[in-house]
Amino acid sequence: MLVTDSRKVKKGDTFIALRGVDTDGHDYIEAAIDNGASKIICETGDYSVETVHVDNTNQYYLDYIYNTYYDKIKDLKLIGVTGTSGKTTTCFLVYNMLKDLGCKVAYIGTIGFYMDSFVRELNNTTPLIDELYGILSECKDNGMEYVVMEVSSHALDLNRVYGLQFDACGFTNISQDHLDYHKTIEAYALCKVKLFHMLRGNKNCVVNIDDDHSKMFLIDGNNNVTISENKGDVSIYDIKLTNLGIDFKFDYLGKTYEKTIDMVGKYNIYNYMMAVMLINSFGFSIDSILSLDVKAPRGRMEMVKFGTNSIFVDYAHKPDAVKKVLDNAHEFCKGRIITIIGCGGNRDSLKRPIMGGIASDNSDYVIFTNDNPRNEDPNLIMNDILEGVHNKNYEVIFDRKAAINKGVSMLEDNDVLLILGKGHEDYQIIKGVKYHLDDMECVNEAIKNVG
């Protein structure tokens, strides 16, 4: 067996020394041999077991995975969605609607691996290449025809989707995220564009043309369908959105369609329309798609009513996503907006003061709390957040459950409580230790206690 982690080597395995951003597998070759490796694949060095030298171990491994699996999974219809926000909602909508259309379909993304009634958690939005190809192989074994997957910038940059060819793909938007890794927003966007060079067949693409970076995703030779609320030159978009609310309209190919979706927020209309057009690219009629119920994923503007008040749990953990959630809350809120929010540790620290400022400037009151501090000091994270806060409409409660209890207890009449950052996640990582914590569970418990 070919193994990449020296700690997982068993007697008789072959260990390949991969080079990573922060680690070099060549440093662990002796440990792999001690654990029973009988063969080493590396770039340099001589060892006490059979040793095979290659020019580039990373490329060798990519080719090995591709050659092992691709023939088996090449007939799967792959749908990929990339962008800063909206990937999960768009992909999950595609997944549920294709199921309702009678298709055998699987989903791979932030909230896990879904196939029929089977659900498995994943460590990454887009799994590592060996895990991803293994999952696709499972899909093939279980008769799946379609696989819809979120494709992250890290996955594209680190070749996790190496060798895959997509039948359709979508671009949602670009905003500040992962700049600790990509350094600039331009490099971040260019990385996502790679997906749009990985198409086959009709090369169907759906692009949110209202995003400032969208033109980068309109690749010559692709079959591009663009979505816009733009009221300018109609020649730049294919689908015109109007009356954007729970009820909305859109024009496409000379016909006007109407739809009602039980999802809050203008951005969710974009997500929904992208899902509709991705499915339409496989030959399903728009009318048949619009007839389906809309099932959003857990933790995406998931609502609970508490008297006249509305409580929303949402995954928004980036500046643009937080602003969009707050903008949409202002559209229907008749009372106050109370926001509970934090920022993750060991992640892009530049966005923390921006998020703090957005939350404070667009809320009547904010409770800043822990998100996932991971291995970082929560006090340092909070200091970063508060650097961007210039109002006095906030308090800090580090304990997230206590913060939610306080937020629920503050609700009076027609208020909105937004609990942002964790969405579907049911855990917190504090000082490297993983604890169970589910925002929606906390909400329901708090409501019982207040009631």
C-alpha positions as CSV (number, residue, x, y, z in Angstrom):
1,M,0.0,0.0,0.0
2,L,1.2,3.5,-0.9
3,V,1.2,5.7,2.3
4,T,1.9,9.4,2.7
5,D,1.9,9.7,6.5
6,S,4.8,7.9,8.2
7,R,2.6,7.4,11.4
8,K,0.2,5.3,9.4
9,V,2.8,3.0,7.8
10,K,2.4,-0.7,8.5
11,K,4.7,-3.6,7.7
12,G,5.2,-4.0,4.0
13,D,3.8,-0.6,3.0
14,T,5.5,1.8,0.5
15,F,6.1,5.3,1.9
16,I,6.2,8.3,-0.5
17,A,7.9,11.4,0.7
18,L,5.7,14.3,-0.3
19,R,6.7,18.0,0.0
20,G,4.1,20.3,1.6
21,V,3.9,23.9,2.4
22,D,5.1,23.5,6.0
23,T,6.4,19.9,6.0
24,D,8.7,17.7,4.0
25,G,8.1,14.0,3.9
26,H,11.8,13.3,3.4
27,D,12.2,14.2,7.1
28,Y,10.1,11.3,8.1
29,I,11.5,8.5,5.9
30,E,13.5,6.9,8.8
31,A,10.3,7.0,10.9
32,A,8.4,5.2,8.1
33,I,11.1,2.6,7.9
34,D,11.0,2.1,11.6
35,N,7.2,1.5,11.3
36,G,7.7,-1.2,8.7
37,A,8.0,0.5,5.3
38,S,9.6,-1.9,2.8
39,K,9.9,0.6,0.0
40,I,10.6,4.3,-0.2
41,I,9.7,6.7,-3.0
42,C,11.7,9.9,-2.7
43,E,13.6,12.6,-4.5
44,T,17.0,12.3,-2.7
45,G,18.8,10.0,-0.2
46,D,19.7,6.4,0.2
47,Y,18.0,4.1,2.7
48,S,18.1,0.6,4.1
49,V,15.1,-0.6,2.2
50,E,14.3,-0.5,-1.5
51,T,14.4,3.1,-2.7
52,V,13.0,4.6,-5.8
53,H,14.1,8.1,-6.9
54,V,11.7,10.3,-8.9
55,D,12.1,13.9,-10.0
56,N,9.0,15.1,-8.1
57,T,7.3,13.0,-5.5
58,N,4.2,15.2,-5.5
59,Q,3.6,14.8,-9.2
60,Y,4.3,11.1,-9.0
61,Y,1.6,10.8,-6.3
62,L,-0.9,12.8,-8.3
63,D,-0.3,10.6,-11.3
64,Y,-0.6,7.5,-9.2
65,I,-4.0,8.5,-7.8
66,Y,-5.2,9.5,-11.2
67,N,-4.1,6.3,-12.9
68,T,-5.5,4.2,-10.1
69,Y,-9.0,5.6,-10.0
70,Y,-9.9,7.8,-13.0
71,D,-10.8,5.0,-15.5
72,K,-13.4,3.8,-13.0
73,I,-15.0,7.2,-12.2
74,K,-14.7,9.0,-15.6
75,D,-18.3,8.5,-16.5
76,L,-19.6,10.4,-13.4
77,K,-21.2,13.7,-14.3
78,L,-19.3,16.2,-12.1
79,I,-20.7,19.6,-11.2
80,G,-18.3,22.0,-9.4
81,V,-19.1,25.3,-7.7
82,T,-16.4,27.8,-6.5
83,G,-16.5,31.2,-4.9
84,T,-16.1,32.8,-1.5
85,S,-19.7,32.5,-0.3
86,G,-22.7,30.5,-1.5
87,K,-20.9,27.2,-2.5
88,T,-22.6,25.1,0.1
89,T,-26.1,26.4,-0.5
90,T,-25.8,26.2,-4.3
91,C,-24.4,22.7,-4.2
92,F,-26.9,21.5,-1.7
93,L,-29.8,22.9,-3.7
94,V,-28.4,21.1,-6.8
95,Y,-28.1,17.9,-4.8
96,N,-31.7,18.0,-3.4
97,M,-33.3,19.1,-6.7
98,L,-31.6,16.5,-8.8
99,K,-32.7,13.9,-6.2
100,D,-36.3,15.2,-6.6
101,L,-35.9,14.8,-10.3
102,G,-35.2,11.1,-9.8
103,C,-31.5,11.2,-10.3
104,K,-28.8,9.3,-8.4
105,V,-26.7,12.1,-7.0
106,A,-24.1,12.7,-4.3
107,Y,-22.8,15.9,-2.7
108,I,-19.3,16.6,-1.4
109,G,-18.6,19.8,0.5
110,T,-18.5,21.8,3.7
111,I,-21.3,19.9,5.5
112,G,-20.0,16.5,4.5
113,F,-20.4,13.7,2.0
114,Y,-24.1,12.9,1.2
115,M,-25.1,9.8,-0.9
116,D,-28.7,8.5,-0.6
117,S,-29.4,8.3,3.1
118,F,-25.6,8.0,3.9
119,V,-23.8,11.1,5.4
120,R,-20.2,11.3,6.4
121,E,-18.2,14.2,7.9
122,L,-15.2,15.5,5.9
123,N,-12.1,17.3,7.2
124,N,-12.0,19.7,4.3
125,T,-14.5,21.4,2.0
126,T,-12.8,19.6,-0.9
127,P,-11.1,16.5,0.4
128,L,-7.4,15.6,-0.2
129,I,-6.9,14.0,-3.6
130,D,-6.7,10.4,-2.4
131,E,-9.8,10.7,-0.2
132,L,-11.7,12.6,-3.0
133,Y,-10.9,10.0,-5.6
134,G,-11.9,7.3,-3.1
135,I,-15.2,9.0,-2.5
136,L,-15.9,9.3,-6.2
137,S,-15.1,5.6,-6.5
138,E,-17.7,4.9,-3.7
139,C,-20.2,7.0,-5.7
140,K,-19.6,4.9,-8.8
141,D,-19.9,1.6,-6.8
142,N,-23.3,2.9,-5.5
143,G,-24.7,3.7,-8.9
144,M,-24.5,7.5,-8.6
145,E,-24.8,9.4,-11.9
146,Y,-24.1,12.9,-10.7
147,V,-21.7,14.3,-8.1
148,V,-22.0,18.0,-7.1
149,M,-19.1,19.3,-5.2
150,E,-17.7,22.5,-3.6
151,V,-14.3,23.3,-5.1
152,S,-12.2,25.5,-2.8
153,S,-9.3,27.7,-3.7
154,H,-7.0,25.6,-1.6
155,A,-8.1,22.5,-3.4
156,L,-7.3,24.1,-6.8
157,D,-4.0,25.4,-5.7
158,L,-2.9,22.1,-4.0
159,N,-4.1,19.9,-6.9
160,R,-6.8,18.1,-4.9
161,V,-8.9,17.9,-8.0
162,Y,-6.0,17.0,-10.2
163,G,-7.1,15.1,-13.4
164,L,-10.8,15.6,-12.9
165,Q,-12.9,16.9,-15.7
166,F,-16.2,18.7,-14.9
167,D,-19.4,18.7,-16.9
168,A,-20.7,22.0,-15.5
169,C,-19.4,24.6,-13.0
170,G,-20.6,27.7,-11.3
171,F,-19.0,30.9,-9.9
172,T,-20.8,32.6,-7.0
173,N,-18.6,35.6,-5.9
174,I,-15.2,36.7,-4.6
175,S,-14.6,38.6,-1.4
176,Q,-11.8,38.8,1.2
177,D,-10.9,35.4,2.5
178,H,-7.8,33.1,2.9
179,L,-5.5,36.1,2.2
180,D,-3.1,34.6,4.8
181,Y,-2.6,31.9,2.2
182,H,-3.1,33.6,-1.2
183,K,-1.7,37.0,-0.1
184,T,-3.8,39.1,-2.6
185,I,-7.4,39.0,-3.7
186,E,-6.3,38.8,-7.3
187,A,-4.2,35.6,-6.6
188,Y,-7.2,34.2,-4.8
189,A,-9.5,34.8,-7.7
190,L,-7.0,33.5,-10.3
191,C,-6.8,30.3,-8.3
192,K,-10.6,29.8,-8.5
193,V,-10.5,30.5,-12.3
194,K,-8.6,27.2,-12.7
195,L,-11.8,25.3,-12.3
196,F,-13.2,26.9,-15.5
197,H,-10.3,25.4,-17.5
198,M,-11.2,21.9,-16.3
199,L,-14.4,21.4,-18.3
200,R,-15.4,18.8,-20.9
201,G,-18.3,18.1,-23.2
202,N,-20.5,21.2,-23.6
203,K,-18.4,23.0,-21.0
204,N,-21.4,24.6,-19.3
205,C,-20.7,27.4,-16.9
206,V,-23.0,29.6,-14.8
207,V,-21.5,32.9,-13.6
208,N,-22.7,35.6,-11.3
209,I,-21.8,38.5,-13.6
210,D,-22.6,41.1,-10.9
211,D,-19.4,40.2,-9.0
212,D,-16.5,42.5,-9.7
213,H,-14.2,39.6,-10.6
214,S,-16.7,37.8,-12.8
215,K,-15.2,38.6,-16.2
216,M,-12.2,36.5,-15.2
217,F,-14.5,33.4,-15.2
218,L,-15.9,34.0,-18.7
219,I,-13.4,31.7,-20.5
220,D,-13.5,31.6,-24.4
221,G,-14.8,28.3,-25.5
222,N,-16.9,27.7,-22.5
223,N,-20.7,27.8,-22.7
224,N,-21.3,30.7,-20.4
225,V,-24.7,31.6,-18.8
226,T,-24.6,34.8,-16.8
227,I,-26.9,35.9,-14.0
228,S,-27.5,39.5,-13.1
229,E,-29.7,42.0,-11.4
230,N,-27.9,44.7,-13.5
231,K,-30.2,47.2,-15.0
232,G,-27.7,48.3,-17.6
233,D,-26.7,46.8,-20.9
234,V,-28.7,43.6,-21.4
235,S,-26.1,42.2,-23.7
236,I,-23.8,41.4,-20.8
237,Y,-26.1,38.9,-19.1
238,D,-28.4,36.0,-20.0
239,I,-30.7,36.0,-17.0
240,K,-32.2,39.2,-15.5
241,L,-33.4,39.0,-11.9
242,T,-36.1,41.3,-10.8
243,N,-38.3,41.9,-7.7
244,L,-35.8,40.2,-5.5
245,G,-37.6,39.0,-2.4
246,I,-39.0,35.7,-1.2
247,D,-41.1,36.1,-4.4
248,F,-39.0,37.0,-7.5
249,K,-39.0,37.0,-11.3
250,F,-36.4,36.3,-13.9
251,D,-36.2,36.6,-17.7
252,Y,-34.4,34.0,-19.8
253,L,-34.6,33.4,-23.5
254,G,-37.5,35.7,-24.0
255,K,-39.7,34.2,-21.3
256,T,-40.5,35.5,-17.8
257,Y,-40.6,33.1,-14.9
258,E,-41.8,33.6,-11.3
259,K,-40.8,31.7,-8.2
260,T,-41.2,31.8,-4.4
261,I,-38.5,30.4,-2.2
262,D,-38.6,30.1,1.6
263,M,-35.0,31.4,1.9
264,V,-34.1,34.8,3.3
265,G,-31.7,37.1,1.5
266,K,-31.0,38.4,-2.0
267,Y,-27.8,36.3,-2.2
268,N,-29.9,33.2,-1.8
269,I,-31.8,34.0,-5.0
270,Y,-28.4,34.1,-6.8
271,N,-27.6,30.8,-5.2
272,Y,-30.9,29.3,-6.2
273,M,-30.7,30.6,-9.8
274,M,-27.2,29.2,-10.2
275,A,-28.5,25.8,-9.0
276,V,-31.4,26.0,-11.5
277,M,-29.2,26.8,-14.4
278,L,-26.6,24.2,-13.6
279,I,-29.4,21.6,-13.6
280,N,-30.9,23.1,-16.7
281,S,-27.5,22.6,-18.5
282,F,-28.1,18.8,-18.3
283,G,-31.3,19.1,-20.3
284,F,-33.9,19.4,-17.5
285,S,-36.5,22.0,-18.3
286,I,-36.7,25.2,-16.2
287,D,-40.4,24.6,-15.6
288,S,-39.7,21.2,-14.1
289,I,-36.9,22.5,-11.9
290,L,-39.0,25.5,-10.7
291,S,-41.8,23.0,-9.7
292,L,-39.5,21.5,-7.0
293,D,-39.5,22.4,-3.3
294,V,-36.4,24.3,-2.2
295,K,-34.4,22.6,0.6
296,A,-31.6,24.8,1.9
297,P,-28.7,23.2,3.9
298,R,-28.6,23.3,7.7
299,G,-27.0,26.4,9.2
300,R,-27.7,28.7,6.2
301,M,-30.1,31.4,7.5
302,E,-31.8,28.6,9.5
303,M,-34.7,30.3,11.3
304,V,-36.5,29.8,14.5
305,K,-39.5,31.9,15.5
306,F,-39.6,33.1,19.1
307,G,-42.8,35.0,19.7
308,T,-42.7,37.9,17.2
309,N,-39.0,37.6,17.0
310,S,-36.8,35.8,14.4
311,I,-33.6,34.0,15.3
312,F,-31.2,33.0,12.5
313,V,-28.2,30.7,12.6
314,D,-25.9,31.2,9.7
315,Y,-22.4,30.1,8.6
316,A,-21.3,33.7,7.6
317,H,-17.7,34.0,8.8
318,K,-16.2,36.3,6.1
319,P,-16.7,40.1,5.9
320,D,-18.8,40.0,2.7
321,A,-21.0,37.2,3.9
322,V,-21.6,39.0,7.3
323,K,-22.5,42.3,5.5
324,K,-24.9,40.4,3.2
325,V,-26.7,38.7,6.1
326,L,-27.0,42.0,7.9
327,D,-28.2,43.9,4.8
328,N,-30.9,41.3,4.4
329,A,-31.9,41.4,8.0
330,H,-32.5,45.1,7.7
331,E,-34.9,44.5,4.8
332,F,-37.5,42.6,6.9
333,C,-36.6,43.5,10.5
334,K,-39.2,45.8,12.2
335,G,-37.4,45.9,15.6
336,R,-33.8,45.7,16.6
337,I,-31.0,43.6,15.1
338,I,-28.8,41.8,17.7
339,T,-25.8,40.0,16.4
340,I,-23.6,37.3,18.0
341,I,-20.3,36.8,16.2
342,G,-16.7,35.9,16.6
343,C,-13.7,35.0,14.4
344,G,-11.8,31.8,14.0
345,G,-8.3,31.3,15.3
346,N,-5.3,30.3,13.2
347,R,-6.9,31.9,10.1
348,D,-6.7,35.2,8.2
349,S,-6.4,37.8,11.0
350,L,-6.8,40.7,8.6
351,K,-10.5,40.1,8.3
352,R,-11.2,40.3,12.1
353,P,-11.4,44.1,12.5
354,I,-13.3,44.4,9.3
355,M,-15.9,41.9,10.6
356,G,-16.0,43.6,13.9
357,G,-16.7,46.9,12.3
358,I,-19.4,45.5,9.9
359,A,-21.2,43.8,12.8
360,S,-21.1,46.9,15.0
361,D,-22.0,49.4,12.3
362,N,-25.0,47.4,11.0
363,S,-26.5,46.1,14.3
364,D,-28.3,47.7,17.1
365,Y,-26.3,45.6,19.5
366,V,-23.5,43.0,19.2
367,I,-22.3,40.3,21.5
368,F,-18.7,39.3,20.4
369,T,-17.9,35.8,21.4
370,N,-15.6,32.8,20.6
371,D,-15.9,31.1,17.2
372,N,-13.3,28.4,16.9
373,P,-10.2,29.8,18.7
374,R,-8.3,26.6,17.8
375,N,-4.8,27.0,19.1
376,E,-4.9,30.8,19.3
377,D,-5.4,32.9,22.4
378,P,-9.1,34.0,22.4
379,N,-8.1,37.3,24.0
380,L,-5.8,38.1,21.0
381,I,-8.5,37.2,18.5
382,M,-10.9,39.5,20.4
383,N,-8.4,42.3,20.4
384,D,-8.1,42.1,16.7
385,I,-11.9,42.1,16.3
386,L,-12.4,45.2,18.5
387,E,-9.8,47.2,16.6
388,G,-12.4,47.7,13.9
389,V,-15.2,48.6,16.3
390,H,-15.8,52.3,16.9
391,N,-19.3,52.2,18.5
392,K,-20.2,51.3,22.1
393,N,-23.1,49.1,21.2
394,Y,-21.4,45.8,22.2
395,E,-20.3,43.5,24.9
396,V,-17.9,40.6,25.0
397,I,-18.9,37.2,26.3
398,F,-16.3,34.6,25.4
399,D,-18.5,31.6,26.3
400,R,-20.5,31.1,23.1
401,K,-23.4,29.3,24.8
402,A,-23.7,32.1,27.4
403,A,-23.6,34.6,24.6
404,I,-26.5,32.9,22.9
405,N,-28.5,32.7,26.1
406,K,-27.9,36.5,26.6
407,G,-28.9,37.3,23.0
408,V,-32.2,35.3,23.3
409,S,-33.0,36.9,26.6
410,M,-32.7,40.4,25.1
411,L,-35.4,39.8,22.4
412,E,-38.5,42.0,22.9
413,D,-40.8,42.6,19.9
414,N,-40.1,42.0,16.2
415,D,-36.4,41.8,16.9
416,V,-34.0,39.7,14.9
417,L,-31.1,37.8,16.5
418,L,-28.3,36.7,14.1
419,I,-25.9,34.0,15.4
420,L,-23.1,34.0,12.8
421,G,-20.0,32.0,12.1
422,K,-20.6,28.4,12.8
423,G,-23.8,27.5,11.0
424,H,-24.0,23.7,10.7
425,E,-20.9,23.0,12.8
426,D,-21.6,21.2,16.1
427,Y,-18.3,21.7,17.8
428,Q,-15.8,24.3,19.1
429,I,-12.1,23.9,19.1
430,I,-10.5,25.7,22.1
431,K,-6.8,25.3,22.9
432,G,-6.7,22.4,20.4
433,V,-9.5,20.5,22.1
434,K,-12.7,19.7,20.3
435,Y,-15.9,20.2,22.3
436,H,-19.6,19.6,21.3
437,L,-21.4,22.9,20.7
438,D,-24.3,23.4,18.3
439,D,-25.7,26.9,17.9
440,M,-29.2,25.7,17.1
441,E,-29.3,23.4,20.0
442,C,-28.2,26.3,22.2
443,V,-30.9,28.5,20.7
444,N,-33.7,25.9,21.4
445,E,-32.4,25.4,25.0
446,A,-32.3,29.2,25.6
447,I,-35.8,29.6,24.3
448,K,-37.1,26.9,26.7
449,N,-35.3,28.6,29.6
450,V,-36.6,32.1,28.8
451,G,-40.1,30.8,28.1
